Amino acid sequence: MTSDERVVPTQQGYDRWAEIYDEEANPLILVEQPQMKRVMGEVRGLSILDVGCGTGRHALALAAEGAQVTGVDFSTGMLEKARGKAGASAIRFIHQDVSGHLPFDAASFDRVISCLVVDHVRGLAAFFTELHRVVKPEGFVVISVMHPALMLKGVQARFQDPRTGEEVRPESVPNQISDYVMGAAAAGFSFAELSEHVVGPDIVATAPRAEKYLGWPMMFLMKLSPKADSTT
């Protein structure tokens, strides 16, 4: 790592990233967002928990579609950005470390999402157990994460600090797909979908910096059912 590349604690990194997070043409987000919309389907009237909601990009969209949304995140910088956006008053935002116990009763939510978060989580067993606890038995959980294959290219969550020009890397955990799958299975989930998504020409057209990843898997998605006998 060079002098202008620095790994910082995850929370500190996201507090700093919040200033520019929504302004970047992040190819990972461009790959992820249409897949999330597809897998979530109709959400009007549903209670949804967004675990690691960041600046509210999913929470706000889901609330605008008629869902009752709660967002939790441990980054005060990210939450400040989220709370300042149009439509944020309809969402309950909570400052909370999502890797620990979640402050909700069992079976509280119709849907639970956690997007581009679990590559920063070490205790996957406890994390998935909490998601399983708070989702309703007839609901489901959706996880999106930077594909572990990107780490083979030396890629992890990172941004360029506009004040210093320094590349900052919030601390990540080198979890593999097997870690996510086994963590979810151990928590009692069954799998409705496991899918991997690559960078296509459409993404490169919007975010030219993604050209070096063309055809490379960038995002992994899981749709999880808390009912062990679920096959859909």
Backbone as CSV, one residue per row, in Angstrom:
resi,resn,N_x,N_y,N_z,CA_x,CA_y,CA_z,C_x,C_y,C_z
1,MET,0.847,-1.197,0.000,0.000,0.000,0.000,0.881,1.245,0.000
2,THR,0.551,2.180,-0.865,1.360,3.388,-0.983,0.920,4.409,0.051
3,SER,1.685,5.513,0.131,1.402,6.534,1.136,0.068,7.220,0.918
4,ASP,-0.457,7.189,-0.335,-1.742,7.827,-0.574,-2.884,6.814,-0.611
5,GLU,-2.681,5.623,-0.038,-3.731,4.637,0.135,-3.730,4.244,1.608
6,ARG,-4.857,4.389,2.287,-4.868,4.149,3.720,-6.123,3.411,4.141
7,VAL,-5.950,2.329,4.898,-7.067,1.609,5.493,-7.384,2.267,6.831
8,VAL,-8.652,2.575,7.047,-9.096,3.195,8.301,-10.213,2.344,8.879
9,PRO,-10.504,2.481,10.174,-11.643,1.752,10.755,-12.904,2.005,9.939
10,THR,-13.728,0.980,9.819,-14.890,1.043,8.925,-15.787,2.236,9.220
11,GLN,-16.120,2.437,10.481,-17.021,3.538,10.827,-16.418,4.887,10.463
12,GLN,-15.150,5.076,10.770,-14.481,6.324,10.438,-14.466,6.537,8.924
13,GLY,-14.210,5.464,8.198,-14.166,5.575,6.747,-15.490,6.018,6.155
14,TYR,-16.586,5.426,6.631,-17.888,5.792,6.079,-18.341,7.175,6.536
15,ASP,-17.936,7.589,7.721,-18.227,8.963,8.131,-17.585,9.953,7.162
16,ARG,-16.358,9.657,6.736,-15.663,10.540,5.791,-16.242,10.419,4.383
17,TRP,-16.605,9.211,4.004,-17.120,8.950,2.656,-18.472,9.617,2.447
18,ALA,-19.228,9.801,3.523,-20.594,10.324,3.419,-20.660,11.620,2.619
19,GLU,-19.632,12.440,2.731,-19.634,13.751,2.071,-19.816,13.636,0.558
20,ILE,-19.264,12.572,-0.045,-19.294,12.447,-1.506,-19.954,11.165,-1.984
21,TYR,-20.473,10.357,-1.065,-20.945,9.016,-1.429,-21.985,9.050,-2.541
22,ASP,-22.909,9.973,-2.477,-23.993,10.023,-3.457,-23.592,10.689,-4.765
23,GLU,-22.412,11.275,-4.805,-21.993,12.016,-5.995,-21.161,11.175,-6.953
24,GLU,-20.730,10.003,-6.511,-19.880,9.165,-7.339,-20.721,8.299,-8.271
25,ALA,-20.212,8.042,-9.468,-20.819,7.041,-10.355,-20.186,5.699,-10.010
26,ASN,-20.632,5.150,-8.893,-20.054,3.921,-8.366,-20.575,2.733,-9.169
27,PRO,-19.708,2.028,-9.902,-20.198,0.933,-10.740,-20.846,-0.189,-9.944
28,LEU,-20.406,-0.409,-8.717,-21.020,-1.454,-7.898,-22.486,-1.144,-7.623
29,ILE,-22.771,0.113,-7.306,-24.154,0.512,-7.071,-24.969,0.415,-8.357
30,LEU,-24.367,0.773,-9.475,-25.072,0.689,-10.751,-25.422,-0.758,-11.107
31,VAL,-24.563,-1.691,-10.751,-24.855,-3.108,-10.966,-25.951,-3.577,-10.002
32,GLU,-25.883,-3.114,-8.778,-26.750,-3.629,-7.723,-28.192,-3.134,-7.786
33,GLN,-28.393,-1.839,-8.044,-29.718,-1.254,-7.861,-30.827,-1.927,-8.673
34,PRO,-30.636,-2.204,-9.960,-31.739,-2.852,-10.684,-32.036,-4.257,-10.185
35,GLN,-31.017,-4.946,-9.687,-31.241,-6.289,-9.153,-32.043,-6.224,-7.855
36,MET,-31.758,-5.239,-7.023,-32.519,-5.077,-5.794,-33.982,-4.769,-6.092
37,LYS,-34.222,-3.895,-7.050,-35.600,-3.553,-7.403,-36.346,-4.787,-7.909
38,ARG,-35.650,-5.583,-8.716,-36.265,-6.805,-9.253,-36.642,-7.779,-8.140
39,VAL,-35.728,-8.029,-7.233,-35.957,-9.074,-6.241,-36.919,-8.625,-5.148
40,MET,-37.016,-7.330,-4.890,-37.922,-6.845,-3.852,-39.379,-6.889,-4.294
41,GLY,-39.655,-6.618,-5.563,-41.028,-6.634,-6.038,-41.877,-5.534,-5.418
42,GLU,-43.175,-5.781,-5.313,-44.121,-4.810,-4.765,-43.919,-4.697,-3.252
43,VAL,-43.779,-3.471,-2.771,-43.503,-3.276,-1.338,-44.540,-2.418,-0.623
44,ARG,-45.514,-1.928,-1.328,-46.495,-1.026,-0.712,-47.143,-1.688,0.503
45,GLY,-47.135,-0.953,1.617,-47.768,-1.430,2.832,-46.926,-2.373,3.671
46,LEU,-45.736,-2.733,3.191,-44.888,-3.671,3.923,-43.967,-2.930,4.899
47,SER,-43.615,-3.594,5.988,-42.612,-3.060,6.915,-41.255,-3.601,6.509
48,ILE,-40.286,-2.704,6.301,-38.978,-3.086,5.786,-37.882,-2.515,6.676
49,LEU,-36.919,-3.350,7.012,-35.740,-2.927,7.760,-34.548,-2.896,6.813
50,ASP,-33.881,-1.750,6.759,-32.682,-1.568,5.942,-31.481,-1.556,6.893
51,VAL,-30.731,-2.650,6.902,-29.621,-2.850,7.835,-28.333,-2.339,7.192
52,GLY,-27.822,-1.235,7.719,-26.685,-0.570,7.097,-27.173,0.325,5.975
53,CYS,-28.104,1.214,6.309,-28.830,1.981,5.291,-28.008,3.072,4.631
54,GLY,-26.872,3.438,5.226,-26.023,4.457,4.614,-26.746,5.773,4.433
55,THR,-26.620,6.353,3.255,-27.254,7.642,2.971,-28.718,7.500,2.558
56,GLY,-29.262,6.296,2.708,-30.692,6.101,2.493,-31.107,5.806,1.071
57,ARG,-30.173,5.378,0.231,-30.522,5.220,-1.189,-31.638,4.188,-1.396
58,HIS,-31.625,3.076,-0.674,-32.712,2.109,-0.785,-33.897,2.492,0.102
59,ALA,-33.630,2.947,1.315,-34.703,3.282,2.246,-35.650,4.327,1.656
60,LEU,-35.091,5.356,1.046,-35.920,6.421,0.482,-36.748,5.924,-0.697
61,ALA,-36.145,5.107,-1.547,-36.868,4.580,-2.705,-38.017,3.674,-2.258
62,LEU,-37.758,2.843,-1.258,-38.798,1.929,-0.773,-39.925,2.694,-0.093
63,ALA,-39.581,3.718,0.678,-40.611,4.541,1.316,-41.455,5.256,0.272
64,ALA,-40.821,5.713,-0.796,-41.559,6.396,-1.862,-42.528,5.451,-2.564
65,GLU,-42.255,4.154,-2.498,-43.143,3.149,-3.096,-44.219,2.685,-2.131
66,GLY,-44.258,3.284,-0.941,-45.342,2.988,-0.011,-44.995,2.052,1.122
67,ALA,-43.725,1.692,1.284,-43.322,0.829,2.389,-43.118,1.639,3.660
68,GLN,-43.214,0.972,4.791,-42.906,1.563,6.093,-41.486,1.137,6.439
69,VAL,-40.545,2.066,6.385,-39.123,1.725,6.388,-38.440,2.191,7.668
70,THR,-37.611,1.306,8.195,-36.691,1.629,9.280,-35.274,1.406,8.771
71,GLY,-34.412,2.389,8.966,-33.022,2.269,8.539,-32.090,2.359,9.727
72,VAL,-31.111,1.450,9.792,-30.122,1.493,10.869,-28.723,1.566,10.264
73,ASP,-27.852,2.321,10.916,-26.471,2.443,10.463,-25.625,2.969,11.620
74,PHE,-24.334,2.613,11.617,-23.465,3.097,12.699,-22.683,4.343,12.323
75,SER,-22.834,4.800,11.077,-22.120,5.988,10.621,-22.992,7.216,10.805
76,THR,-22.582,8.099,11.705,-23.336,9.333,11.909,-23.298,10.212,10.664
77,GLY,-22.180,10.170,9.933,-22.082,10.951,8.705,-23.070,10.497,7.663
78,MET,-23.190,9.182,7.472,-24.143,8.643,6.507,-25.574,8.968,6.919
79,LEU,-25.893,8.789,8.198,-27.249,9.064,8.664,-27.599,10.543,8.539
80,GLU,-26.639,11.409,8.767,-26.894,12.843,8.614,-27.290,13.164,7.174
81,LYS,-26.583,12.554,6.231,-26.939,12.744,4.822,-28.340,12.216,4.541
82,ALA,-28.637,11.020,5.059,-29.942,10.404,4.810,-31.072,11.261,5.368
83,ARG,-30.892,11.738,6.577,-31.949,12.513,7.234,-32.187,13.861,6.566
84,GLY,-31.236,14.341,5.803,-31.376,15.632,5.152,-32.026,15.570,3.785
85,LYS,-32.416,14.384,3.346,-32.966,14.240,2.001,-34.486,14.352,1.996
86,ALA,-35.018,14.734,0.833,-36.470,14.799,0.667,-37.062,13.414,0.898
87,GLY,-38.123,13.360,1.661,-38.797,12.101,1.946,-38.285,11.385,3.178
88,ALA,-37.205,11.903,3.783,-36.599,11.220,4.927,-37.501,11.221,6.154
89,SER,-38.415,12.173,6.249,-39.279,12.248,7.425,-40.208,11.044,7.537
90,ALA,-40.386,10.322,6.451,-41.250,9.146,6.466,-40.531,7.901,6.981
91,ILE,-39.229,8.010,7.210,-38.407,6.861,7.583,-37.931,7.011,9.021
92,ARG,-37.921,5.914,9.745,-37.342,5.906,11.090,-35.870,5.513,10.964
93,PHE,-34.984,6.462,11.220,-33.548,6.200,11.172,-33.021,6.008,12.589
94,ILE,-32.174,4.981,12.766,-31.633,4.642,14.082,-30.122,4.494,13.975
95,HIS,-29.416,5.144,14.886,-27.961,5.001,14.955,-27.647,3.711,15.708
96,GLN,-27.066,2.745,15.018,-26.907,1.416,15.598,-25.807,0.657,14.865
97,ASP,-24.965,-0.038,15.618,-23.983,-0.945,15.026,-24.713,-2.208,14.584
98,VAL,-24.758,-2.445,13.269,-25.570,-3.550,12.749,-24.929,-4.913,12.946
99,SER,-23.692,-4.947,13.420,-23.048,-6.239,13.641,-23.410,-6.849,14.990
100,GLY,-24.155,-6.092,15.807,-24.567,-6.593,17.111,-26.063,-6.844,17.173
101,HIS,-26.601,-6.855,18.383,-28.031,-7.073,18.582,-28.821,-5.912,17.982
102,LEU,-29.872,-6.239,17.244,-30.728,-5.212,16.659,-31.880,-4.912,17.621
103,PRO,-32.219,-3.636,17.813,-33.191,-3.240,18.844,-34.641,-3.389,18.403
104,PHE,-34.997,-4.589,17.951,-36.347,-4.846,17.458,-36.834,-6.187,17.995
105,ASP,-38.144,-6.298,18.142,-38.732,-7.559,18.555,-38.609,-8.601,17.447
106,ALA,-38.745,-9.859,17.832,-38.725,-10.934,16.845,-39.891,-10.776,15.872
107,ALA,-39.661,-11.171,14.638,-40.692,-11.167,13.595,-41.343,-9.798,13.430
108,SER,-40.523,-8.755,13.366,-41.036,-7.381,13.270,-41.227,-6.886,11.838
109,PHE,-40.545,-7.512,10.860,-40.496,-6.929,9.524,-40.881,-7.934,8.445
110,ASP,-41.606,-7.413,7.437,-41.960,-8.238,6.280,-40.753,-8.514,5.391
111,ARG,-39.874,-7.546,5.298,-38.662,-7.668,4.488,-37.495,-7.080,5.275
112,VAL,-36.333,-7.661,5.106,-35.094,-7.113,5.649,-34.082,-7.071,4.523
113,ILE,-33.412,-5.945,4.354,-32.363,-5.845,3.354,-31.070,-5.397,4.023
114,SER,-29.967,-5.830,3.459,-28.655,-5.358,3.901,-27.776,-5.299,2.660
115,CYS,-27.462,-4.081,2.243,-26.880,-3.864,0.926,-25.463,-3.301,1.016
116,LEU,-24.518,-4.035,0.457,-23.110,-3.632,0.407,-22.577,-3.378,1.816
117,VAL,-22.914,-4.291,2.712,-22.550,-4.167,4.123,-21.717,-5.345,4.618
118,VAL,-22.094,-6.573,4.244,-21.527,-7.746,4.915,-20.048,-7.988,4.621
119,ASP,-19.486,-7.275,3.647,-18.037,-7.383,3.463,-17.274,-6.599,4.525
120,HIS,-18.020,-5.975,5.457,-17.404,-5.306,6.600,-17.739,-6.014,7.920
121,VAL,-18.385,-7.179,7.843,-18.855,-7.874,9.044,-18.009,-9.120,9.294
122,ARG,-17.434,-9.204,10.494,-16.641,-10.382,10.861,-17.515,-11.486,11.462
123,GLY,-18.443,-11.125,12.314,-19.263,-12.135,12.979,-20.485,-12.488,12.158
124,LEU,-20.293,-13.209,11.061,-21.402,-13.484,10.151,-22.485,-14.337,10.807
125,ALA,-22.095,-15.287,11.656,-23.091,-16.154,12.289,-24.071,-15.324,13.117
126,ALA,-23.545,-14.424,13.946,-24.410,-13.583,14.765,-25.229,-12.628,13.907
127,PHE,-24.631,-12.101,12.861,-25.311,-11.161,11.975,-26.530,-11.819,11.325
128,PHE,-26.323,-12.971,10.711,-27.434,-13.648,10.045,-28.481,-14.128,11.046
129,THR,-28.055,-14.513,12.234,-29.012,-14.927,13.262,-29.944,-13.787,13.636
130,GLU,-29.409,-12.566,13.728,-30.240,-11.412,14.032,-31.220,-11.110,12.897
131,LEU,-30.774,-11.209,11.662,-31.687,-10.973,10.543,-32.812,-12.009,10.548
132,HIS,-32.452,-13.257,10.837,-33.452,-14.318,10.906,-34.456,-14.049,12.026
133,ARG,-33.990,-13.505,13.128,-34.862,-13.240,14.273,-35.883,-12.156,13.977
134,VAL,-35.481,-11.087,13.291,-36.372,-9.926,13.151,-37.297,-9.997,11.938
135,VAL,-37.045,-10.905,10.993,-37.929,-11.013,9.830,-39.096,-11.936,10.156
136,LYS,-40.260,-11.626,9.604,-41.432,-12.464,9.822,-41.256,-13.816,9.116
137,PRO,-41.861,-14.866,9.629,-41.688,-16.198,9.016,-42.084,-16.256,7.546
138,GLU,-43.067,-15.444,7.163,-43.508,-15.441,5.766,-42.762,-14.404,4.918
139,GLY,-41.822,-13.705,5.517,-41.069,-12.673,4.794,-39.812,-13.214,4.158
140,PHE,-38.916,-12.294,3.779,-37.613,-12.717,3.276,-36.575,-11.628,3.505
141,VAL,-35.319,-12.031,3.357,-34.160,-11.164,3.548,-33.391,-11.103,2.235
142,VAL,-32.920,-9.920,1.874,-32.088,-9.763,0.684,-30.749,-9.169,1.087
143,ILE,-29.687,-9.836,0.656,-28.319,-9.391,0.917,-27.637,-9.111,-0.406
144,SER,-27.020,-7.945,-0.544,-26.126,-7.694,-1.673,-24.750,-7.361,-1.120
145,VAL,-23.712,-7.751,-1.869,-22.353,-7.535,-1.379,-21.393,-7.478,-2.555
146,MET,-20.339,-6.705,-2.394,-19.273,-6.713,-3.386,-18.777,-8.150,-3.561
147,HIS,-18.683,-8.595,-4.795,-18.278,-9.973,-5.059,-16.857,-10.207,-4.556
148,PRO,-16.646,-11.299,-3.811,-15.296,-11.573,-3.306,-14.236,-11.684,-4.388
149,ALA,-14.636,-11.984,-5.619,-13.657,-12.088,-6.709,-12.931,-10.766,-6.936
150,LEU,-13.562,-9.650,-6.580,-12.906,-8.361,-6.778,-11.661,-8.226,-5.912
151,MET,-11.658,-8.904,-4.780,-10.473,-8.829,-3.931,-9.257,-9.459,-4.607
152,LEU,-9.497,-10.352,-5.574,-8.393,-10.920,-6.353,-7.742,-9.859,-7.232
153,LYS,-8.481,-8.783,-7.485,-7.948,-7.649,-8.232,-7.462,-6.534,-7.311
154,GLY,-7.437,-6.828,-6.020,-7.001,-5.820,-5.056,-8.036,-4.756,-4.787
155,VAL,-9.309,-5.068,-5.063,-10.380,-4.083,-4.918,-11.148,-4.334,-3.623
156,GLN,-11.422,-3.281,-2.904,-12.341,-3.307,-1.765,-13.027,-1.954,-1.729
157,ALA,-13.989,-1.793,-0.804,-14.663,-0.502,-0.660,-13.618,0.593,-0.473
158,ARG,-13.735,1.650,-1.272,-12.722,2.703,-1.207,-13.254,3.977,-1.855
159,PHE,-12.646,5.098,-1.522,-13.016,6.371,-2.125,-11.818,7.305,-2.048
160,GLN,-11.871,8.353,-2.855,-10.816,9.363,-2.827,-11.310,10.549,-2.009
161,ASP,-10.606,10.830,-0.936,-10.971,11.949,-0.074,-10.780,13.248,-0.849
162,PRO,-11.861,14.027,-1.061,-11.740,15.248,-1.859,-10.884,16.319,-1.195
163,ARG,-10.693,16.210,0.107,-9.922,17.223,0.815,-8.416,16.971,0.712
164,THR,-8.037,15.694,0.670,-6.609,15.347,0.707,-6.112,14.675,-0.561
165,GLY,-7.030,14.166,-1.400,-6.635,13.404,-2.570,-6.220,11.981,-2.235
166,GLU,-6.272,11.631,-0.979,-5.858,10.320,-0.497,-6.935,9.277,-0.798
167,GLU,-6.518,8.081,-1.230,-7.460,6.981,-1.365,-7.654,6.352,0.012
168,VAL,-8.911,6.316,0.461,-9.242,5.814,1.788,-10.024,4.512,1.631
169,ARG,-9.623,3.510,2.396,-10.282,2.210,2.348,-10.862,1.880,3.720
170,PRO,-12.189,1.985,3.896,-12.781,1.515,5.144,-12.466,0.028,5.313
171,GLU,-12.084,-0.344,6.504,-11.647,-1.719,6.742,-12.700,-2.720,6.281
172,SER,-12.266,-3.696,5.489,-13.140,-4.747,4.985,-12.678,-6.092,5.514
173,VAL,-13.530,-7.089,5.347,-13.238,-8.442,5.785,-13.239,-9.340,4.546
174,PRO,-12.200,-10.153,4.327,-12.126,-10.975,3.113,-13.022,-12.199,3.168
175,ASN,-14.333,-11.977,3.424,-15.287,-13.082,3.405,-15.406,-13.646,1.995
176,GLN,-15.629,-14.944,1.911,-15.861,-15.616,0.635,-17.346,-15.953,0.492
177,ILE,-17.759,-16.308,-0.728,-19.155,-16.678,-0.946,-19.558,-17.807,-0.014
178,SER,-18.665,-18.773,0.188,-18.983,-19.882,1.083,-19.251,-19.402,2.503
179,ASP,-18.571,-18.344,2.942,-18.811,-17.800,4.279,-20.223,-17.230,4.392
180,TYR,-20.651,-16.529,3.358,-22.000,-15.967,3.368,-23.051,-17.073,3.337
181,VAL,-22.856,-18.046,2.467,-23.827,-19.127,2.327,-23.908,-19.955,3.609
182,MET,-22.772,-20.324,4.152,-22.780,-21.151,5.355,-23.291,-20.363,6.566
183,GLY,-22.977,-19.057,6.615,-23.493,-18.232,7.704,-25.008,-18.139,7.669
184,ALA,-25.569,-17.959,6.471,-27.021,-17.885,6.329,-27.671,-19.232,6.643
185,ALA,-27.072,-20.302,6.164,-27.625,-21.635,6.417,-27.600,-21.970,7.905
186,ALA,-26.516,-21.642,8.585,-26.398,-21.928,10.014,-27.438,-21.161,10.831
187,ALA,-27.857,-19.990,10.328,-28.859,-19.185,11.024,-30.278,-19.711,10.802
188,GLY,-30.438,-20.670,9.894,-31.744,-21.262,9.654,-32.424,-20.828,8.377
189,PHE,-31.735,-20.078,7.537,-32.322,-19.638,6.272,-32.268,-20.740,5.215
190,SER,-33.219,-20.704,4.313,-33.117,-21.427,3.060,-32.956,-20.407,1.942
191,PHE,-32.581,-20.875,0.774,-32.145,-19.973,-0.296,-33.173,-19.921,-1.417
192,ALA,-33.751,-18.740,-1.601,-34.656,-18.514,-2.720,-33.902,-18.086,-3.964
193,GLU,-32.751,-17.403,-3.770,-31.921,-16.999,-4.912,-30.494,-16.771,-4.450
194,LEU,-29.565,-17.273,-5.243,-28.152,-16.929,-5.152,-27.749,-16.522,-6.554
195,SER,-27.242,-15.314,-6.736,-26.904,-14.873,-8.079,-25.674,-13.982,-8.062
196,GLU,-24.931,-14.038,-9.175,-23.716,-13.247,-9.336,-23.884,-12.356,-10.560
197,HIS,-23.424,-11.132,-10.465,-23.709,-10.128,-11.495,-22.420,-9.447,-11.941
198,VAL,-22.244,-9.381,-13.260,-21.005,-8.871,-13.842,-21.197,-7.448,-14.351
199,VAL,-20.081,-6.808,-14.632,-20.093,-5.488,-15.254,-20.297,-5.654,-16.754
200,GLY,-21.350,-5.036,-17.272,-21.628,-5.082,-18.697,-21.337,-3.754,-19.374
201,PRO,-21.454,-3.704,-20.701,-21.190,-2.463,-21.437,-22.071,-1.300,-21.009
202,ASP,-23.290,-1.595,-20.548,-24.190,-0.527,-20.107,-23.647,0.181,-18.873
203,ILE,-23.017,-0.586,-17.987,-22.426,0.009,-16.789,-21.211,0.854,-17.166
204,VAL,-20.394,0.333,-18.072,-19.197,1.069,-18.506,-19.589,2.386,-19.165
205,ALA,-20.702,2.382,-19.910,-21.150,3.612,-20.581,-21.501,4.702,-19.571
206,THR,-22.006,4.291,-18.408,-22.374,5.246,-17.367,-21.205,5.584,-16.458
207,ALA,-20.386,4.586,-16.182,-19.236,4.753,-15.281,-17.988,4.235,-15.978
208,PRO,-17.314,5.075,-16.768,-16.159,4.626,-17.551,-15.064,3.948,-16.731
209,ARG,-14.955,4.298,-15.453,-13.912,3.673,-14.640,-14.151,2.178,-14.440
210,ALA,-15.362,1.710,-14.783,-15.671,0.286,-14.647,-15.144,-0.548,-15.799
211,GLU,-14.570,0.107,-16.826,-14.142,-0.648,-18.012,-13.145,-1.749,-17.663
212,LYS,-12.280,-1.503,-16.683,-11.276,-2.508,-16.324,-11.897,-3.733,-15.663
213,TYR,-13.186,-3.638,-15.290,-13.883,-4.779,-14.692,-14.884,-5.421,-15.649
214,LEU,-14.886,-4.988,-16.914,-15.864,-5.494,-17.889,-15.834,-7.021,-17.930
215,GLY,-17.002,-7.624,-17.730,-17.114,-9.075,-17.745,-16.720,-9.750,-16.453
216,TRP,-16.308,-8.969,-15.455,-15.843,-9.517,-14.186,-16.998,-9.496,-13.172
217,PRO,-17.158,-10.544,-12.363,-18.228,-10.513,-11.357,-17.994,-9.411,-10.335
218,MET,-19.013,-8.575,-10.148,-18.874,-7.431,-9.249,-19.778,-7.528,-8.031
219,MET,-20.925,-8.204,-8.154,-21.883,-8.210,-7.055,-22.469,-9.601,-6.873
220,PHE,-22.639,-9.986,-5.606,-23.262,-11.256,-5.235,-24.530,-10.937,-4.465
221,LEU,-25.614,-11.653,-4.774,-26.907,-11.384,-4.153,-27.500,-12.673,-3.605
222,MET,-28.101,-12.560,-2.421,-28.817,-13.675,-1.823,-30.222,-13.224,-1.425
223,LYS,-31.209,-14.008,-1.773,-32.565,-13.849,-1.254,-32.821,-15.032,-0.344
224,LEU,-33.103,-14.757,0.924,-33.152,-15.778,1.954,-34.544,-15.867,2.569
225,SER,-34.993,-17.088,2.777,-36.266,-17.309,3.455,-36.018,-17.869,4.842
226,PRO,-36.716,-17.345,5.865,-36.549,-17.903,7.198,-37.221,-19.254,7.378
227,LYS,-38.029,-19.661,6.400,-38.712,-20.950,6.477,-37.844,-22.007,5.814
228,ALA,-37.418,-22.978,6.575,-36.435,-23.961,6.104,-36.926,-24.793,4.942
229,ASP,-38.257,-24.917,4.792,-38.771,-25.746,3.713,-39.111,-24.937,2.464
230,SER,-38.742,-23.652,2.444,-39.077,-22.796,1.291,-38.243,-23.187,0.090
231,THR,-38.840,-23.209,-1.088,-38.132,-23.500,-2.335,-38.356,-22.429,-3.375
232,THR,-39.002,-21.314,-2.969,-39.276,-20.262,-3.920,-38.701,-18.953,-3.439
